[in-house]
Amino acid sequence: MSEAPADAPNPARGEFLVTLEGHDYVLRADYDAIAAIDEQLGSIVDVTRRLSSDGSISLREISVVLCEAMKAQGRKTGYAPARQYTARRVGEMVYNTGLHSVLMPVAKFLVAAPTEPAPQD
């Protein structure tokens, strides 16, 4: 996977930086990302509640959240290779990097993300 250009994230907009395999990626929430996370995991709200209450989140859930958030940043910046990101490849990157390194950015992203997708203008 080629490295995405890492614009400075804006935490006030729910954007956070994650480092995978030595490369920085901005996590961003948009309608498509939230809808895709909901579709693949059942509910972003349930994943967030579980992570907040007992700290449990699976590698698959982390991979889906990161993949969709990275794709959203690609849509924002026009970075075409982001469309090719897959949860499986992102999961491999998470595994290679170490779960401990990605848990905080994922938790921050989930807490800051809108709980229900709103249609874009």
MOPERA-V339072 format. One record per pair of residues at least 12 apart in sequence whose ideal C-beta (glycine too) atoms are under 10 Angstrom apart, sorted by the first residue. I is the first residue (numbers start at 1). J is the second residue. D is the distance in whole Angstrom. If there is no record, write none. Layout:
i-><I;I>
j-><J;J>
d-><D;D>
//
This chain:
i-><1;1;1;1;1;1;1;1;1;1;1;1;1;1;2;2;2;2;2;2;3;3;3;3;3;3;3;3;4;4;4;4;4;4;4;4;4;4;4;4;4;5;5;5;5;5;5;5;5;5;6;6;6;6;6;6;6;6;7;7;7;7;7;7;7;8;9;9;9;9;9;9;9;9;9;10;10;11;11;11;12;13;13;13;14;14;14;14;14;14;14;14;14;14;14;14;15;15;15;15;15;15;15;15;15;15;16;16;16;16;16;16;16;16;16;16;16;17;17;18;18;18;18;18;18;18;18;18;18;18;18;18;18;18;19;19;19;19;19;20;20;20;20;20;20;20;20;20;20;20;20;20;20;21;21;21;21;21;21;22;22;22;23;23;25;25;25;25;25;25;25;25;25;25;26;26;26;26;26;26;26;26;26;27;27;27;27;27;27;27;27;27;27;27;27;27;27;27;28;28;28;28;28;28;28;28;28;28;28;28;29;29;29;29;29;29;29;29;29;29;29;29;30;30;30;30;30;30;30;30;30;30;30;30;31;31;31;31;31;31;31;32;32;32;32;32;32;33;33;33;33;33;33;33;33;33;33;33;33;33;34;34;34;34;34;34;34;34;34;35;35;35;35;36;36;36;36;36;36;36;36;36;37;37;37;37;37;37;37;37;37;38;38;38;38;39;39;40;40;40;40;40;40;40;40;41;41;41;41;41;41;41;42;43;43;44;44;44;44;44;44;44;44;44;44;44;45;45;45;45;46;47;47;47;47;47;47;47;48;48;48;48;48;48;48;48;49;49;50;51;51;51;51;51;51;52;52;52;55;55;57;57;57;57;57;58;59;59;59;59;59;59;59;60;60;60;61;61;61;61;62;62;62;62;62;62;62;62;62;62;62;62;63;63;63;63;63;63;63;63;63;63;63;63;64;64;64;64;65;65;65;65;65;65;65;65;65;66;66;66;66;66;66;66;66;66;66;67;67;67;67;67;67;67;67;67;67;68;68;68;68;69;69;69;69;69;69;69;70;70;70;70;71;71;71;71;71;72;90;94>
j-><20;21;23;25;70;81;82;84;85;86;89;90;92;93;23;79;80;81;82;84;20;21;22;23;24;25;79;81;23;24;25;26;70;71;73;74;77;79;81;82;85;24;25;26;73;74;77;78;79;82;18;19;23;24;25;26;73;77;24;26;28;73;76;77;79;26;24;25;26;27;28;73;105;108;109;26;28;108;109;112;112;28;29;112;27;28;29;30;69;108;109;110;111;112;113;114;27;28;29;69;72;73;76;108;109;112;28;29;69;104;105;106;107;108;109;110;112;105;108;66;69;70;90;93;94;97;101;102;103;104;105;106;108;109;93;97;101;102;105;66;70;89;90;92;93;94;95;96;97;98;101;102;105;92;93;94;95;96;97;93;96;97;93;97;66;69;70;73;74;82;85;90;93;105;69;70;72;73;74;76;77;79;105;65;66;68;69;70;72;73;102;105;106;108;109;110;112;113;68;69;70;71;72;73;74;75;76;77;109;113;44;65;68;69;72;73;109;110;112;113;114;117;68;69;71;72;73;75;76;113;114;117;118;120;72;75;114;117;118;119;120;68;71;72;75;117;120;65;67;68;69;70;71;72;73;75;109;113;114;117;68;69;72;113;114;115;116;117;118;68;116;117;119;64;65;67;68;69;71;72;87;117;61;64;65;67;68;69;110;113;117;68;115;116;117;64;68;60;61;63;64;65;67;68;87;57;58;60;61;64;65;68;61;115;116;61;64;65;68;109;110;113;114;115;116;117;110;113;115;116;61;61;62;64;65;106;110;113;65;107;109;110;111;112;113;115;110;115;110;65;103;106;107;110;111;107;110;111;103;107;99;103;106;107;110;91;87;91;92;94;95;99;102;87;88;91;87;91;106;110;87;90;91;94;95;99;102;103;105;106;107;110;86;87;88;89;90;91;92;93;94;95;102;106;86;87;90;91;87;90;102;105;106;107;109;110;113;85;87;90;91;93;94;102;105;106;109;82;85;86;87;88;89;90;91;93;94;85;87;90;109;85;90;105;106;109;110;113;82;85;90;93;83;84;85;86;90;113;102;106>
d-><9;8;8;10;9;7;9;7;7;9;6;8;9;7;9;9;10;5;10;9;9;9;9;4;8;8;10;9;8;8;5;8;7;10;7;6;8;5;7;6;9;9;10;9;9;9;6;10;6;10;10;9;8;4;6;6;9;10;10;6;9;8;8;6;10;8;9;9;5;7;8;9;9;10;10;9;9;8;10;7;9;8;8;8;8;7;5;10;9;8;7;10;9;4;6;8;6;5;8;9;9;8;9;10;8;8;9;10;8;9;5;9;9;5;5;10;8;7;10;6;8;8;10;10;9;9;8;6;10;9;4;7;10;8;10;7;7;8;8;8;9;10;7;9;4;7;10;8;5;10;8;7;10;9;5;9;10;5;6;10;10;8;9;10;8;8;5;7;9;9;9;9;9;9;8;8;9;4;9;8;8;10;10;8;7;9;4;7;8;7;10;6;8;8;5;10;9;9;10;6;8;9;4;4;9;8;6;9;9;9;9;10;9;7;6;10;7;9;7;4;6;9;9;9;9;4;9;7;7;10;9;9;10;7;9;10;9;5;7;6;5;8;7;7;7;8;8;9;9;4;6;9;7;4;9;8;10;8;10;8;8;9;9;6;6;8;8;4;9;9;10;5;10;8;10;8;5;10;8;9;10;9;9;6;6;9;5;8;9;8;9;10;10;9;7;9;10;9;9;10;5;9;9;8;7;10;9;8;6;6;8;10;10;9;10;10;10;8;9;10;7;6;9;7;9;9;9;9;5;8;10;6;10;9;7;10;7;10;10;9;9;4;6;10;8;8;9;10;10;10;9;8;6;6;9;8;8;7;9;9;9;8;7;8;9;10;10;6;10;7;7;7;10;7;9;7;9;10;9;10;9;8;7;6;10;7;6;8;10;5;10;10;9;4;7;9;5;3;8;9;6;9;10;10;10;5;8;9;9;9;10;10;6;10;7;7;9;9;8;5;8;8;7;7;8;7;8;10;5;6;4;9;8;4;8;10;10;9;8;9;10;10;10;9;9;6;9;8;6;5;7;10;7;9;5;10;10;10;10;9>
//
